[in-house]
Amino acid sequence: MRVARLSTWIICASLASIPLGPGEARSQQRVTDQCMICHLSLEEIDLVQPAARWASDVHFAAGLTCTGCHGGDARSDAESTAHAGMVAAPARQRVPGMCGRCHSNQEFMRAYDPDIRIDQVEAYYTSRHGERLVQGDRNVATCIDCHSTHGIQSASVTGSPVHPANVPDTCGACHADEERMAGYDIPTNQLEEYRSSIHWAMLDERGDLSSPVCNDCHGNHGAVPPGHSAVGRVCAECHFQIGEYYAMSAHDSVFNGLDRPGCATCHGNHAIETADDELLGLDERSTCTGSGCHSAADEGGQAAREMLTMVNSLNTVHTQADSLLREAEHTGMPVDEALFELTRVQTAIVSARAVMHTAKIDSVRAHIAVGLEAAATGYGAGEAAFEELRTRRTGLMASTVVILVLIFGLLTKIRQLGSA
């Protein structure tokens, strides 16, 4: 078994003819990866595993050898020559620069994947990770903590640690580790909170890869906290329309002045719940009062209560109209068009909920009015359907009576003729 496996690896390695690094990419010099051939034949598992994992690495697929990162000579089968100048485990502070030798080289990257950005290393040094690494903190994440080492895969591959579905766990490997995060003024419950959020539910339960994960809000290589003044803009990357409404509201400037984090003031950051109508108004779950901003006595609190009342009223009349039309449909009455028109009510509800972020009650009232009109029309169509049903039933009963009378008359006449 082991010999067969080894033979397979040797064949794969022998077929991989590879330029050694960015300096040799132009010449397209092709060499046999002797590193893999030797390491796969060793007994020490710690020396075999890197070579075994390397076979699934995107760099191996692109034709690169171990020497691009570790140095040495991949063409030699003599240990002394092959290991000359080799660095077995590059120091953590050298990792970004080592990766950047290729990934920041435009000419080199163009030969392999022109779509990959070449500013990742530059961006990394603007991140919290990069800043602290420069300051001597060897505990912060570098390229290998997020992308792994010898089995690096594209973010589109489901097994990659930077695939969207895996990003929370990848970030959580550090940020949820209390021992590793000790000494930093950062909570370690972000991953736990995120897994209670609507964003995680969309990602995990529904498989929606567009649902935001850590790097969508914090950035990739230039990862930083969004900052209080930028939270609204970050959220608006996905919630575009609501972001525009929020920017029109008094909350935008007021929250900035109070150093409050925009959307997160009402919705939270990692443990974001489904936004329902209970967040509005003055009840226990209301963010209007829960955030310490409004009360029943001030204008904002009164507006919040009025907006909630309007939305609840529209929900009620929509339910009534929909129920009446469904009942009419069940009797066989043609109400398809009325049911379709009733979708305008749901659209009005969604629009009203969105425009609430302007904090302008007149704007909300305008959408509610449209919905109320559509609901009234739908309810009227339902009543009209039942009125027509009653008319049809009355007509049917009358027709039945007339027919029965005619039948009775015919039978009577037949008897009379028979007796004559």
Secondary structure, DSSP 8 states (H G I E B T S, - for coil): -HHHHHHHHHHHHHH-B---SHHHHTTT---B-HHHHHHTT-S-HHHHHHHHHHTT-HHHHHT--THHHH-S-TT--SHHHHTTT--SS--GGGHHHHHHHHHT-HHHHHTT-TTS-S-HHHHHTTSHHHHHHHTT-TTS--HHHHH-STT---TTSTTSTTSTTTHHHHHHHHHT-HHHHTTSS--S-HHHHHTTSHHHHHHHTT--TTS--HHHHH-STT-----GGGHHHHHTTTSHHHHHHHHHSHHHHHHHHTT--THHHHH-SSS-----GGGSSSSTT-HHHHTTS--TTSHHHHHHHHHHHHHHHHHHHHHHHHHHHHHHHHTT---HHHHHHTHHHHHHHHHHHHHGGGT-HHHHHHHHHHHHHHHHHHHHHHHHHHHHHHHHHHHHHHHHHHHHHHHHHHHHHHHHHHH-
